[in-house]
Amino acid sequence: MSSANWTNLLNWKSMRQVCAQDGCNCTSLVHSLTGRKSGMLLAGRWYCSAPCISRSVVERIRELREAASHGPASSGGRMPLELLLQARGLINHSQVRTARQRQELCGGTMTDILRDLQFATDRQLTDAVAAQWGCPVFAVRSESCEVTVPIPASLMSLVAMAPVHYLAPCRKLLVGFVQGIEHRILGTLEEMTDCVTEPCFITARECEQIARRSSGRSLEVVFERISSELEMAQVIRSYADQIGAEEVRLGICRDRLWARLFREGLPTDLLFTLSEGPFDQLNTLTMER
């Protein structure tokens, strides 16, 4: 074979990708004659077809749930919020007792209880929580909060967080929390947005305003009644097919599975509520070829 033919053969092989799914020997050209990519990327790995994509999505969901099942990080022995406010002379012992009784009866966070009882202002609560965590309070200004990095509004409301500032040259995203820093969620945001995240604190009112203004920056679909991992994978695959997504990323925020589908233009975000039941068995997934 001539050197020219060998070169053409090597170039042809370099244009092919191998499916990352175990047991699949399929390969496909990276680009078809029309320039469209085949298959789809998940967690940086390429999968060739709908069955392989579905199986890999289920496997990835199980990995994320297993990692999340180890529980939240330790609070680090921080002073309870109500005692910190009392030490600052902002509330008295009677109010501390009332707030604790309300929490025992109704549940909820101490931040929300103290706010609802009007024992402390929004700013006083934010300053105290920031002191608990040793983290700065961000001074929100309307012109500084037009962050172009899209985060689903329902996740902002769920976690009480919002993006407050973005430095494009270094892709650094400042994320404001209301009740406490959730480092796992910061990690999920980094994976889903390709940004480096830094935490700060903002008031509940500021968080609500930013979330409201940010609505519509991504196409967001919330599913409340789909708890099966297999169903989630099928829905994700179906949406990916409909919009021609070339990549999907998955993450967990509290009890929500967040699937982000990438294509030209706005991303599409799918959000599912995770049940506390046992994981689905992978071998029940029908593999169609």
Secondary structure, DSSP 8 states (H G I E B T S, - for coil): --HHHHHHHHHHHHTEEE--STT---EEESB-TTS-B-SEEETTEEE-SHHHHHHHHHHHHHHHHHHHTT------S---HHHHHHHTTSS-HHHHHHHHHHHHHH---HHHHHHHTTSS-HHHHHHHHHHHHT--B----GGG----S---HHHHHHHTEEEEEEEGGGTEEEEEESS---HHHHHHHHHHH--EEEEEE--HHHHHHHHHHHTTSSEEEEESS---HHHHHHHHHHHHHHHT-SEEEEEEETTEEEEEEE-SSS-EEEEEE--SS----GGGS----
